[in-house]
């Protein structure tokens, strides 16, 4: 008997809910339509964003076994000389990713390839003419920004460009199980996005390669001077082995264009934009509108019963 009463109570409760919604259907419907139209206007006034991505993997040395052997044999002498022989591939990759996010690297990269306008002056892309749509504060013909009332330029500073690049343009993610790294660039133009990503990875590999070559040269110069200051044959032999290790490091660096990160899936010029998700925006807008209409109807019914 108790179960029967419970079922009857549930039926009554559901009936009350359906009756409540039926009475407020026009409020819910109209509110949903209005919010959906607002969402449509919002979604279709947003510029398309294209995402170019690449999958990278650590470029491990084929001669790591030889270098590990030298490291175990000469670690003591190397530490006295201030030379690190224990640079693992994963350590180099992690260092490279931190460099990739750093202000110094990104700012130098933007200046080297003159990407400031692509990042800050572009607000869209004309697909028919394949030309950028510029910010109203940017004079495209003269390639400069307009001035404020006080005479200062509206051109963004390098720090502002860096913040924009890290927040809106660059995406880096690492797959924990495989160690593969996905780097993406977002831009209004699919061509610019692909070009920026290619140059970004190439610049990182080149910078780390040049740094290691410079470091190896300095180490070799130091070791060659150290040979002259000792007469102990065993120490000289150890130093010669260290020089050999540094020469091998230089050889490996010069032989590889993709020094730290090698490309498994190169970036392409994508055909479809990654955002905005216009259909999703409209659905969410309609749902919010219906919820607002339901709450408004609930408020009206509560006000009536109170009076």
ABEGO torsion letter per residue (X at the ends): XAAAAAAAAAAAAAAAAAAAAAAAAAAAAAAAAAAAAAAAAAAAABBBBBBBBBBBBBBBBAAAAAAAAAAAAAAAAAAAAGBBAABBAAAAAAAAAAAAABAAAAAAAAAAAGAAAAAAABAEBBAAAGBBBBBAABBAAAGBBBBBAAGBBABBBAAAAAAAAAAAABBBBBBAAAGBBBBBBBBABAAAAAAAAAAAAAAAAAAAAAAAAAAAAAAAAAAAAAAAABABAAAAAAAAAAAAAAAAAAAAAAABABAABBBABBBBBBABBAOBBAAAAAAAAAAAAAAAAAAAAAAAAAAAAAX
